[in-house]
Amino acid sequence: MNADLHCHSAISDGCLEPAALARRAHAHGVDLLALTDHDELGGVAEAAREAARLGMRFVAGVEISVSYGEDTTVHIVGLGVDPLDPTLCAGLARVRGGRDGRARRIAAELDRIGLRDTLAGARRFARNPAMIGRAHFARHLVASGAMPDVNAVFDHYLARGKPGFVSHRWAGLEEAVGWIRGAGGIAVIAHPARYHRLSTAAFNRFVDEFIAAGGEAVEVVAGAHTQADMLRFATLARRRGLLASRGSDFHGEAESAVEIGRCNPLPPDLVPVWSRLP
């Protein structure tokens, strides 16, 4: 099964419209696709229609931004959710509501170091005005010639500890998992290798709390994961009885470590999350 259960469209911070993303996935041999835009379900219907036209299996998904502890942001993917579930939709609307203020604060910080009018520039790259994020600022700064590529923008300006980074409070872990489960979905820890700020003990506590809240799966294979990461989180899945997920975290051809549908396979002894999806 070539399942890609983590990718983004232009409805959040991806580069392709939902239908175009589905076509690209199909062209790269994807059998089962989940669209998992950040805090947003607005692209699911379009992607689902195109997947159905192509004869490709599709499940509705979302990636929820979560504040964990004092200053760590983690992401929880929901797979197989009902995109019309009122509690999930209301929760995501609340999370999205903080994005405009965050974008204004990022622009103010960039202005302080001489990068002018970045908010207007970021808005030109945002298909969904409610979802302006760091990727849109990065694309503007590349287009303006300030940096050679998106990764360089994050490294110099937008990553934690850099002059354009601002902290923000997102959803709580328990409530995010609750929204997903209430909408009939499976909660998945997204790209766990990215949570460098958590010590080993803190990460283990995070996994404990995730499972206690009803979380059921972890991304063993993710676009940013090395082979060593994959082995580490395969071991985690075995030890904690978690389902294993697989996703490219594809945003766009020039911005993603892995092409959609081109992830490593899951280790064969793990229970794939798609075995529990409708």
Residue frames as qw, qx, qy, qz and C-alpha x, y, z in Angstrom:
[[0.000, 0.889, 0.458, 0.000, 0.00, 0.00, 0.00],
 [0.381, 0.212, -0.010, 0.900, 1.49, 3.32, -1.08],
 [0.253, -0.839, -0.482, 0.012, -0.23, 5.45, 1.53],
 [0.310, 0.242, -0.159, 0.905, 0.67, 9.12, 1.95],
 [0.364, -0.707, -0.607, -0.008, -1.17, 10.35, 5.01],
 [0.320, -0.746, -0.137, 0.568, 0.42, 13.76, 5.57],
 [0.401, 0.225, 0.366, 0.809, 0.48, 16.53, 2.97],
 [0.010, -0.628, -0.317, 0.711, -0.61, 20.14, 2.54],
 [0.373, 0.628, 0.522, 0.440, -2.49, 22.16, -0.04],
 [0.177, 0.348, 0.029, 0.920, -2.72, 25.88, -0.69],
 [0.483, -0.704, -0.378, -0.359, -5.65, 25.99, 1.74],
 [0.639, -0.723, -0.021, 0.262, -2.98, 26.06, 4.46],
 [0.157, -0.835, 0.389, 0.357, 0.71, 26.45, 3.56],
 [0.693, 0.072, 0.622, 0.358, 1.14, 24.13, 0.58],
 [0.043, -0.384, 0.394, 0.834, 1.76, 25.30, -2.97],
 [0.133, -0.117, -0.813, -0.555, -0.90, 23.31, -4.88],
 [0.612, -0.143, 0.004, -0.778, -4.67, 23.54, -4.91],
 [0.646, -0.182, 0.669, -0.319, -6.32, 20.46, -3.35],
 [0.879, 0.404, 0.171, -0.185, -7.35, 18.91, -6.68],
 [0.504, 0.733, -0.450, 0.072, -3.89, 19.46, -8.15],
 [0.265, -0.538, 0.751, -0.277, -2.34, 17.86, -5.08],
 [0.815, 0.055, 0.513, -0.264, -4.58, 14.80, -5.53],
 [0.790, 0.602, -0.090, -0.075, -3.55, 14.55, -9.19],
 [0.209, 0.727, -0.633, 0.167, 0.13, 14.75, -8.27],
 [0.537, -0.334, 0.715, -0.298, -0.32, 12.03, -5.64],
 [0.879, 0.288, 0.319, -0.209, -2.07, 9.78, -8.14],
 [0.614, 0.728, -0.304, 0.005, 0.64, 10.40, -10.74],
 [0.082, 0.616, -0.736, 0.269, 3.23, 9.26, -8.19],
 [0.538, 0.018, -0.841, -0.055, 1.46, 6.00, -7.46],
 [0.227, -0.143, 0.624, -0.734, -0.36, 6.86, -4.23],
 [0.291, -0.291, -0.886, -0.215, -3.07, 4.32, -3.39],
 [0.377, -0.744, -0.544, 0.093, -4.42, 6.07, -0.28],
 [0.268, 0.397, -0.084, 0.874, -4.17, 9.82, 0.31],
 [0.301, -0.763, -0.504, 0.271, -5.00, 12.02, 3.28],
 [0.199, 0.663, 0.009, 0.721, -5.00, 15.80, 2.96],
 [0.586, -0.555, -0.446, 0.388, -3.86, 17.17, 6.34],
 [0.196, 0.689, 0.011, 0.698, -3.84, 20.95, 6.10],
 [0.267, 0.001, -0.564, 0.782, -2.86, 22.91, 9.18],
 [0.093, 0.343, 0.559, -0.749, -5.89, 23.61, 11.41],
 [0.426, 0.397, -0.145, -0.800, -8.15, 23.66, 8.33],
 [0.527, 0.183, 0.830, -0.001, -10.57, 21.31, 6.59],
 [0.415, 0.671, 0.075, -0.610, -11.54, 23.62, 3.74],
 [0.293, 0.527, -0.651, -0.460, -9.68, 21.67, 1.05],
 [0.405, -0.089, 0.902, -0.121, -10.95, 18.20, 1.94],
 [0.660, 0.493, 0.455, -0.339, -14.07, 18.16, -0.26],
 [0.488, 0.762, -0.301, -0.301, -12.20, 19.27, -3.40],
 [0.001, -0.515, 0.855, 0.054, -9.39, 16.77, -2.84],
 [0.521, 0.070, 0.814, -0.249, -11.89, 13.98, -2.13],
 [0.678, 0.607, 0.192, -0.367, -13.81, 14.67, -5.35],
 [0.403, 0.721, -0.525, -0.206, -10.65, 14.60, -7.44],
 [0.216, -0.350, 0.907, -0.094, -9.40, 11.43, -5.73],
 [0.648, 0.275, 0.637, -0.315, -12.74, 9.74, -6.44],
 [0.616, 0.707, -0.101, -0.333, -12.54, 10.79, -10.10],
 [0.265, 0.655, -0.705, -0.063, -9.07, 9.24, -10.31],
 [0.908, -0.102, -0.385, -0.134, -10.10, 6.05, -8.48],
 [0.402, 0.323, -0.621, 0.591, -7.71, 6.77, -5.60],
 [0.538, -0.595, -0.583, 0.128, -8.72, 6.06, -2.01],
 [0.099, 0.525, -0.163, 0.830, -8.94, 9.15, 0.19],
 [0.461, -0.597, -0.604, 0.258, -9.51, 9.94, 3.86],
 [0.058, -0.902, -0.060, -0.423, -10.18, 13.35, 5.37],
 [0.719, -0.231, -0.337, 0.562, -7.42, 14.62, 7.60],
 [0.071, -0.951, 0.018, -0.301, -6.12, 17.65, 9.47],
 [0.649, 0.075, -0.422, 0.629, -2.92, 18.65, 11.27],
 [0.366, -0.882, -0.247, -0.166, -3.65, 20.46, 14.53],
 [0.318, 0.547, -0.414, 0.655, -1.15, 22.87, 16.08],
 [0.729, -0.587, -0.353, 0.000, -0.69, 22.09, 19.77],
 [0.009, 0.747, -0.454, 0.485, 1.13, 23.95, 22.53],
 [0.881, -0.259, -0.385, 0.099, 2.85, 21.52, 24.86],
 [0.645, -0.318, -0.262, 0.644, 4.52, 22.58, 28.08],
 [0.171, -0.728, -0.126, 0.652, 5.83, 26.10, 28.36],
 [0.185, 0.745, -0.271, -0.581, 7.17, 26.79, 24.89],
 [0.238, -0.156, 0.879, 0.381, 7.01, 23.73, 22.60],
 [0.661, 0.344, -0.047, -0.665, 4.75, 23.40, 19.58],
 [0.316, -0.070, 0.932, 0.163, 3.85, 19.89, 18.46],
 [0.513, 0.180, -0.350, -0.763, 1.52, 18.73, 15.71],
 [0.461, 0.086, 0.851, -0.234, -1.17, 16.09, 15.93],
 [0.291, 0.087, -0.647, -0.699, -2.61, 14.68, 12.71],
 [0.604, 0.168, 0.586, -0.513, -6.19, 13.50, 12.66],
 [0.134, 0.158, -0.822, -0.530, -7.02, 10.81, 10.07],
 [0.204, -0.341, -0.889, -0.226, -10.45, 9.68, 9.00],
 [0.053, 0.316, 0.488, -0.812, -12.23, 12.59, 10.64],
 [0.212, 0.732, 0.639, 0.106, -15.72, 13.78, 9.76],
 [0.328, 0.146, 0.078, 0.930, -14.96, 17.18, 8.17],
 [0.284, -0.565, -0.311, -0.709, -18.40, 18.45, 9.17],
 [0.564, -0.439, -0.624, 0.316, -18.15, 17.53, 12.85],
 [0.095, -0.912, -0.156, -0.368, -19.26, 20.71, 14.67],
 [0.639, -0.742, 0.087, 0.182, -16.94, 20.37, 17.67],
 [0.724, -0.054, 0.303, 0.617, -13.87, 19.76, 15.51],
 [0.332, 0.652, 0.317, 0.604, -14.79, 22.62, 13.18],
 [0.291, -0.932, -0.102, -0.191, -15.34, 25.01, 16.08],
 [0.728, -0.560, 0.164, 0.361, -12.05, 24.03, 17.69],
 [0.641, 0.171, 0.330, 0.672, -10.11, 24.52, 14.47],
 [0.114, 0.833, 0.263, 0.472, -11.79, 27.90, 13.92],
 [0.493, -0.868, 0.010, 0.054, -10.60, 28.97, 17.37],
 [0.738, -0.298, 0.287, 0.534, -7.03, 27.86, 16.61],
 [0.481, 0.476, 0.370, 0.637, -7.07, 29.65, 13.24],
 [0.111, -0.943, -0.271, -0.157, -8.34, 32.78, 14.94],
 [0.527, -0.757, 0.139, 0.361, -4.94, 33.40, 16.49],
 [0.742, 0.150, 0.340, 0.558, -3.03, 33.26, 13.21],
 [0.271, 0.841, 0.184, 0.430, -3.68, 36.82, 12.07],
 [0.385, -0.910, 0.142, -0.060, -2.32, 38.28, 15.29],
 [0.798, -0.318, 0.354, 0.371, 0.70, 35.98, 15.08],
 [0.631, 0.483, 0.313, 0.521, 1.36, 37.09, 11.49],
 [0.020, 0.948, 0.042, 0.314, 1.24, 40.74, 12.54],
 [0.594, -0.753, 0.263, 0.106, 3.73, 40.07, 15.32],
 [0.806, 0.017, 0.364, 0.467, 6.09, 38.27, 12.94],
 [0.422, 0.732, 0.224, 0.486, 5.92, 41.21, 10.54],
 [0.256, -0.952, 0.069, -0.152, 6.65, 43.65, 13.37],
 [0.736, -0.515, 0.336, 0.283, 9.71, 41.68, 14.42],
 [0.709, 0.276, 0.373, 0.531, 11.00, 41.51, 10.85],
 [0.170, 0.911, 0.152, 0.342, 10.39, 45.22, 10.45],
 [0.503, -0.845, 0.152, 0.102, 12.61, 45.86, 13.47],
 [0.655, -0.348, 0.475, 0.473, 15.58, 44.34, 11.64],
 [0.038, 0.519, -0.384, -0.762, 14.93, 46.22, 8.40],
 [0.083, 0.174, 0.892, 0.408, 12.71, 43.80, 6.46],
 [0.290, 0.220, 0.181, -0.913, 9.81, 46.06, 5.50],
 [0.643, 0.220, -0.135, -0.721, 6.24, 45.30, 4.40],
 [0.067, 0.189, -0.976, -0.083, 6.56, 41.58, 4.93],
 [0.407, 0.295, 0.734, -0.457, 2.94, 41.12, 6.01],
 [0.572, 0.601, -0.024, -0.558, 1.65, 42.48, 2.72],
 [0.310, 0.498, -0.760, -0.279, 4.15, 40.28, 0.92],
 [0.163, -0.044, 0.966, -0.194, 3.12, 37.18, 2.86],
 [0.533, 0.417, 0.473, -0.565, -0.54, 37.86, 2.11],
 [0.518, 0.560, -0.381, -0.522, 0.19, 37.73, -1.62],
 [0.286, 0.297, -0.906, -0.092, 1.37, 34.14, -1.19],
 [0.241, 0.090, 0.845, -0.469, -1.55, 33.03, 1.02],
 [0.230, -0.255, -0.750, -0.566, -4.44, 31.49, -0.89],
 [0.472, -0.649, -0.593, -0.062, -6.42, 31.40, 2.38],
 [0.063, 0.689, -0.199, 0.694, -6.17, 34.75, 4.21],
 [0.713, -0.611, 0.087, -0.333, -7.09, 33.09, 7.52],
 [0.965, -0.174, 0.075, 0.183, -4.04, 30.84, 7.30],
 [0.362, 0.823, -0.349, 0.265, -1.04, 33.13, 6.88],
 [0.877, -0.446, 0.068, 0.167, 1.94, 31.30, 8.35],
 [0.410, -0.685, 0.418, 0.432, 5.70, 31.34, 8.39],
 [0.612, 0.150, 0.636, 0.445, 5.91, 29.59, 5.01],
 [0.328, 0.845, 0.375, 0.195, 4.16, 32.54, 3.35],
 [0.202, -0.936, 0.203, 0.203, 6.63, 34.99, 4.88],
 [0.601, -0.349, 0.590, 0.411, 9.45, 32.73, 3.71],
 [0.570, 0.468, 0.568, 0.366, 8.14, 32.62, 0.13],
 [0.132, 0.981, 0.140, 0.038, 7.86, 36.40, 0.07],
 [0.360, -0.814, 0.367, 0.271, 11.42, 36.85, 1.31],
 [0.630, -0.039, 0.638, 0.440, 12.70, 34.46, -1.35],
 [0.437, 0.709, 0.482, 0.272, 10.72, 36.21, -4.09],
 [0.032, -0.999, -0.009, 0.038, 12.03, 39.59, -2.92],
 [0.644, 0.583, -0.350, 0.351, 15.63, 38.38, -3.17],
 [0.386, -0.770, 0.373, -0.345, 16.37, 38.57, 0.55],
 [0.574, -0.363, 0.731, -0.061, 17.21, 34.85, 0.77],
 [0.186, 0.319, -0.790, -0.490, 17.96, 32.10, -1.77],
 [0.478, -0.190, -0.805, -0.297, 15.39, 29.57, -0.60],
 [0.623, -0.596, -0.206, -0.462, 12.72, 28.87, 2.00],
 [0.848, -0.300, -0.326, 0.291, 14.99, 26.80, 4.23],
 [0.463, 0.194, -0.196, 0.843, 17.47, 29.67, 4.42],
 [0.276, -0.577, -0.085, -0.764, 14.69, 32.04, 5.50],
 [0.801, -0.525, -0.243, -0.156, 13.74, 29.75, 8.37],
 [0.801, -0.089, -0.263, 0.531, 17.37, 29.28, 9.36],
 [0.336, 0.233, -0.110, 0.906, 18.08, 33.03, 9.43],
 [0.204, -0.275, 0.016, -0.939, 14.78, 34.61, 10.43],
 [0.661, -0.265, -0.217, -0.667, 11.84, 32.37, 11.34],
 [0.717, -0.122, -0.672, 0.138, 13.07, 29.43, 13.41],
 [0.610, -0.763, -0.211, 0.043, 12.96, 29.54, 17.20],
 [0.628, -0.513, 0.073, 0.581, 15.62, 31.90, 18.52],
 [0.399, 0.234, 0.378, 0.802, 15.78, 33.90, 15.28],
 [0.002, -0.139, -0.168, 0.976, 14.64, 37.54, 15.00],
 [0.445, -0.076, -0.351, -0.820, 11.33, 36.82, 13.25],
 [0.426, -0.234, -0.874, 0.010, 10.16, 34.02, 15.53],
 [0.385, -0.351, 0.256, -0.814, 7.24, 34.73, 17.86],
 [0.017, 0.072, 0.964, -0.254, 5.75, 32.32, 20.37],
 [0.530, -0.136, -0.252, -0.798, 2.05, 31.48, 20.28],
 [0.392, -0.029, 0.823, -0.409, -0.44, 29.41, 22.25],
 [0.412, 0.035, -0.695, -0.588, -2.28, 26.86, 20.13],
 [0.809, -0.315, -0.272, -0.415, -4.68, 24.07, 21.14],
 [0.487, -0.522, 0.650, -0.261, -4.04, 21.87, 24.17],
 [0.126, 0.257, -0.939, -0.191, -2.95, 18.28, 23.61],
 [0.226, 0.238, 0.895, -0.303, -5.93, 16.68, 25.33],
 [0.462, 0.584, 0.293, -0.600, -8.46, 18.87, 23.55],
 [0.347, 0.531, -0.561, -0.533, -6.88, 18.34, 20.10],
 [0.064, 0.080, -0.992, -0.074, -6.93, 14.56, 20.52],
 [0.288, 0.383, 0.727, -0.491, -10.48, 14.86, 21.85],
 [0.455, 0.569, -0.071, -0.682, -11.63, 16.81, 18.79],
 [0.303, 0.368, -0.791, -0.384, -10.16, 14.16, 16.50],
 [0.013, 0.087, 0.986, -0.144, -11.66, 11.23, 18.38],
 [0.340, 0.458, 0.519, -0.637, -15.02, 12.98, 18.67],
 [0.497, 0.567, -0.239, -0.611, -15.03, 13.40, 14.89],
 [0.962, 0.156, 0.169, -0.144, -14.47, 9.65, 14.43],
 [0.569, 0.713, -0.394, 0.115, -10.77, 9.94, 13.60],
 [0.892, -0.214, -0.145, 0.371, -7.45, 8.50, 14.72],
 [0.130, -0.971, 0.200, 0.027, -4.94, 10.84, 16.38],
 [0.884, 0.223, -0.049, 0.408, -1.32, 10.57, 15.17],
 [0.405, -0.756, 0.158, 0.489, 1.87, 12.19, 16.49],
 [0.632, 0.770, 0.013, 0.086, 3.23, 14.03, 13.45],
 [0.596, 0.608, -0.318, 0.418, 6.97, 13.98, 12.53],
 [0.698, -0.706, -0.103, 0.061, 8.16, 13.26, 16.10],
 [0.760, -0.002, -0.022, 0.649, 11.85, 13.70, 15.21],
 [0.201, 0.663, 0.103, 0.713, 11.26, 17.44, 14.92],
 [0.500, -0.818, -0.142, -0.247, 10.60, 17.96, 18.62],
 [0.639, 0.305, -0.434, 0.557, 14.22, 18.61, 19.56],
 [0.154, -0.585, 0.293, -0.741, 13.29, 20.93, 22.41],
 [0.843, -0.403, 0.039, -0.354, 11.85, 18.04, 24.39],
 [0.139, -0.526, 0.830, -0.123, 14.35, 16.04, 26.42],
 [0.370, 0.014, -0.912, -0.174, 14.02, 12.26, 26.30],
 [0.040, -0.287, -0.811, 0.508, 12.11, 12.32, 29.59],
 [0.314, 0.395, 0.170, -0.846, 9.84, 15.14, 28.40],
 [0.449, 0.210, -0.614, -0.615, 9.16, 13.38, 25.10],
 [0.264, -0.118, -0.956, 0.059, 8.24, 10.19, 26.95],
 [0.122, 0.378, 0.599, -0.695, 5.83, 12.19, 29.12],
 [0.388, 0.343, -0.223, -0.826, 4.34, 13.70, 25.99],
 [0.415, 0.054, -0.833, -0.361, 3.75, 10.22, 24.55],
 [0.107, -0.243, -0.876, 0.402, 2.21, 9.10, 27.85],
 [0.235, 0.420, 0.338, -0.809, -0.19, 12.06, 27.84],
 [0.399, 0.266, -0.514, -0.712, -1.01, 11.54, 24.16],
 [0.345, -0.080, -0.926, -0.132, -1.96, 7.90, 24.78],
 [0.023, -0.327, -0.742, 0.585, -3.89, 8.76, 27.94],
 [0.314, 0.386, 0.061, -0.865, -5.92, 11.30, 25.92],
 [0.772, 0.393, 0.437, -0.243, -6.81, 8.61, 23.36],
 [0.316, 0.729, -0.493, -0.355, -4.01, 9.02, 20.81],
 [0.938, 0.035, 0.328, -0.110, -3.37, 5.84, 18.83],
 [0.842, 0.407, 0.151, 0.321, -0.60, 6.31, 16.26],
 [0.325, -0.749, 0.266, 0.513, 2.78, 7.82, 15.43],
 [0.641, 0.739, -0.182, -0.095, 4.41, 8.80, 12.14],
 [0.818, -0.307, 0.355, 0.333, 7.25, 6.32, 11.83],
 [0.521, 0.197, 0.439, 0.706, 8.00, 7.44, 8.29],
 [0.087, 0.915, 0.255, -0.302, 7.89, 11.19, 7.67],
 [0.576, 0.780, 0.000, 0.245, 9.44, 13.48, 5.10],
 [0.007, -0.866, 0.405, -0.294, 11.98, 14.89, 7.53],
 [0.831, -0.438, 0.333, -0.081, 12.88, 11.54, 9.14],
 [0.195, 0.608, -0.760, -0.121, 16.25, 9.93, 8.61],
 [0.725, 0.026, -0.679, -0.109, 16.71, 6.17, 8.58],
 [0.280, 0.042, -0.740, 0.610, 17.80, 6.38, 12.22],
 [0.387, -0.035, 0.249, -0.887, 14.64, 8.34, 13.06],
 [0.745, 0.008, -0.413, -0.525, 12.51, 5.70, 11.37],
 [0.607, 0.020, -0.768, 0.206, 14.16, 2.94, 13.40],
 [0.036, 0.063, -0.586, 0.807, 13.72, 4.93, 16.62],
 [0.505, 0.031, 0.175, -0.845, 10.02, 5.56, 16.13],
 [0.726, 0.027, -0.615, -0.308, 9.37, 2.06, 14.86],
 [0.404, -0.003, -0.794, 0.455, 10.72, 0.89, 18.21],
 [0.224, 0.001, 0.386, -0.895, 8.46, 3.39, 19.97],
 [0.673, 0.006, -0.281, -0.684, 5.43, 2.05, 18.08],
 [0.667, 0.000, -0.745, -0.002, 6.27, -1.52, 19.06],
 [0.275, -0.002, -0.711, 0.647, 6.90, -0.74, 22.71],
 [0.233, 0.141, 0.377, -0.885, 3.85, 1.44, 23.21],
 [0.330, 0.402, 0.854, -0.025, 1.42, -0.46, 20.99],
 [0.246, 0.644, 0.033, -0.724, 0.93, 2.45, 18.62],
 [0.728, 0.567, 0.374, 0.088, -0.25, 2.20, 15.04],
 [0.461, -0.313, 0.347, 0.755, 2.34, 3.30, 12.47],
 [0.439, 0.834, 0.261, -0.209, 1.70, 6.06, 9.97],
 [0.584, -0.009, 0.427, 0.690, 3.54, 7.20, 6.85],
 [0.268, 0.907, 0.319, -0.056, 3.49, 10.61, 5.17],
 [0.627, 0.374, 0.081, 0.678, 5.68, 12.86, 3.06],
 [0.204, -0.745, -0.239, 0.588, 4.62, 16.17, 4.66],
 [0.434, 0.287, 0.458, 0.721, 4.66, 17.45, 1.08],
 [0.036, 0.730, 0.258, -0.631, 4.19, 21.21, 0.64],
 [0.515, 0.817, -0.072, -0.249, 5.60, 21.81, -2.82],
 [0.903, 0.344, -0.084, 0.243, 8.22, 20.55, -5.23],
 [0.416, 0.632, -0.321, 0.570, 10.88, 23.09, -4.24],
 [0.314, -0.629, 0.348, -0.621, 10.15, 23.02, -0.50],
 [0.896, -0.287, 0.149, -0.303, 9.82, 19.38, 0.52],
 [0.286, -0.555, 0.778, 0.073, 12.44, 16.84, 1.47],
 [0.318, 0.072, 0.936, 0.133, 10.38, 14.02, -0.03],
 [0.321, -0.017, -0.499, -0.805, 8.06, 13.99, -3.04],
 [0.705, -0.033, 0.306, -0.639, 4.45, 13.03, -2.38],
 [0.957, 0.158, -0.016, -0.242, 4.08, 9.25, -2.58],
 [0.679, 0.514, -0.472, 0.229, 7.83, 8.63, -2.39],
 [0.479, -0.674, 0.448, -0.341, 8.33, 7.91, 1.32],
 [0.118, 0.308, -0.939, 0.096, 10.17, 4.89, 2.65],
 [0.665, -0.294, -0.596, -0.340, 7.95, 1.86, 3.35],
 [0.602, -0.598, 0.303, -0.434, 6.93, 1.04, 6.89],
 [0.042, -0.338, 0.932, -0.124, 8.75, -1.81, 8.63],
 [0.520, -0.105, -0.694, -0.486, 6.62, -4.90, 7.87],
 [0.370, -0.249, -0.843, 0.301, 6.03, -5.95, 11.48],
 [0.089, 0.147, 0.345, -0.923, 4.24, -2.72, 12.43],
 [0.220, 0.602, 0.764, -0.072, 0.46, -2.34, 12.34],
 [0.169, 0.198, 0.281, 0.924, -0.28, 0.37, 9.75],
 [0.206, 0.278, 0.411, -0.843, -2.74, 3.04, 10.73],
 [0.464, 0.166, -0.394, -0.776, -4.67, 2.54, 7.51],
 [0.300, -0.114, -0.945, -0.059, -5.66, -0.94, 8.70],
 [0.074, -0.459, -0.716, 0.521, -8.00, 0.86, 11.15],
 [0.185, 0.295, -0.078, -0.934, -9.33, 3.50, 8.75],
 [0.676, 0.421, 0.433, -0.422, -12.69, 3.16, 7.02]]
